[in-house]
Amino acid sequence: MAGAPEIWVLVLAGGAATYAWRGLGVLLSGRIEPDGELFRWVACVAYAMVAGLIARIIVMPTGTLAETLLPERLAACAVALVAFYATRRNLFAGVAAGAASLVALNYLRVAL
């Protein structure tokens, strides 16, 4: 079986790299302040990245989503937000309502 030793070396190297970072996280976890300024900054950056990605998906979609109209995507986003807050911040309900409304709006446009 040619190439088998190289595959195992790659698997072991990948596992070592993964577990090295996890081990470092365990070692440093006692010294990190979860309510500190660094974590607040990281959370803000993460929220900003998610908001930017969502805005890009709505305004400049690719693939199948590009076949929908901007007003349909904006309406589906509004429905998703209303459902999210109406169900006391239930993420599944928001995503399901937004997806269902986008499908329904697209179906109505194509059918009419």
C-alpha positions as CSV (number, residue, x, y, z in Angstrom):
1,M,0.0,0.0,0.0
2,A,2.0,2.9,-1.3
3,G,1.6,6.3,0.4
4,A,0.1,4.9,3.6
5,P,2.9,6.1,5.9
6,E,2.7,9.7,4.5
7,I,-1.1,9.8,5.1
8,W,-0.6,8.7,8.8
9,V,2.1,11.4,9.2
10,L,-0.3,14.0,7.9
11,V,-3.1,12.8,10.1
12,L,-0.9,12.8,13.2
13,A,0.5,16.2,12.4
14,G,-3.0,17.6,11.9
15,G,-4.1,16.1,15.2
16,A,-1.1,17.4,17.0
17,A,-1.7,20.9,15.7
18,T,-5.4,20.8,16.7
19,Y,-4.7,19.5,20.2
20,A,-1.8,21.8,20.8
21,W,-4.2,24.8,20.4
22,R,-6.7,23.2,22.7
23,G,-4.1,22.4,25.3
24,L,-2.9,26.0,25.1
25,G,-6.5,27.1,25.6
26,V,-6.8,24.9,28.7
27,L,-3.6,26.3,30.2
28,L,-4.6,29.9,29.6
29,S,-8.3,29.6,30.5
30,G,-7.7,30.3,34.2
31,R,-5.9,33.6,33.4
32,I,-8.5,35.0,31.0
33,E,-11.2,37.5,32.1
34,P,-14.5,36.6,30.3
35,D,-15.9,40.0,31.1
36,G,-12.7,41.9,30.2
37,E,-12.1,44.5,27.5
38,L,-10.4,42.0,25.2
39,F,-13.5,39.7,25.1
40,R,-15.8,42.6,24.6
41,W,-13.8,43.7,21.7
42,V,-13.7,40.2,20.2
43,A,-17.5,40.0,20.6
44,C,-18.0,43.3,18.9
45,V,-15.7,42.2,16.0
46,A,-17.6,38.9,15.7
47,Y,-21.0,40.7,15.6
48,A,-19.7,43.2,13.0
49,M,-18.4,40.4,10.8
50,V,-21.7,38.5,11.0
51,A,-23.7,41.7,10.2
52,G,-21.4,42.5,7.3
53,L,-21.8,39.0,5.9
54,I,-25.6,39.1,6.2
55,A,-25.7,42.5,4.5
56,R,-23.5,41.2,1.7
57,I,-25.8,38.2,1.2
58,I,-28.9,40.4,1.1
59,V,-27.5,43.1,-1.2
60,M,-25.1,41.1,-3.4
61,P,-26.2,37.5,-3.3
62,T,-24.6,34.7,-5.4
63,G,-25.9,31.4,-6.7
64,T,-29.6,30.6,-6.5
65,L,-30.3,33.5,-4.1
66,A,-29.2,35.9,-6.9
67,E,-32.3,34.9,-8.8
68,T,-34.5,36.5,-6.2
69,L,-35.3,40.2,-6.1
70,L,-33.9,42.6,-3.6
71,P,-37.4,43.6,-2.2
72,E,-38.1,39.9,-1.7
73,R,-34.8,39.4,0.3
74,L,-35.5,42.6,2.4
75,A,-39.0,41.5,3.1
76,A,-37.9,38.0,4.2
77,C,-35.2,39.6,6.4
78,A,-37.9,41.8,8.0
79,V,-40.2,38.8,8.6
80,A,-37.3,36.8,10.1
81,L,-36.5,39.7,12.5
82,V,-40.1,40.1,13.5
83,A,-40.5,36.3,14.1
84,F,-37.2,36.2,16.0
85,Y,-38.3,38.9,18.5
86,A,-41.9,37.7,18.6
87,T,-40.8,34.3,19.8
88,R,-38.6,35.7,22.5
89,R,-35.3,35.5,20.5
90,N,-35.9,32.0,19.1
91,L,-33.3,31.7,16.3
92,F,-34.9,28.6,14.7
93,A,-38.3,30.4,14.5
94,G,-36.6,33.5,12.9
95,V,-34.7,31.5,10.3
96,A,-37.6,29.3,9.5
97,A,-40.0,32.3,9.1
98,G,-37.5,34.1,6.9
99,A,-36.8,31.2,4.7
100,A,-40.5,30.3,4.3
101,S,-41.4,33.9,3.5
102,L,-38.6,34.1,0.9
103,V,-39.8,30.9,-0.8
104,A,-43.4,32.1,-0.7
105,L,-42.5,35.5,-2.2
106,N,-40.4,34.0,-4.9
107,Y,-43.2,31.5,-5.7
108,L,-45.8,34.2,-5.9
109,R,-43.6,36.3,-8.2
110,V,-42.9,33.4,-10.5
111,A,-46.5,32.1,-10.5
112,L,-48.0,35.4,-11.3
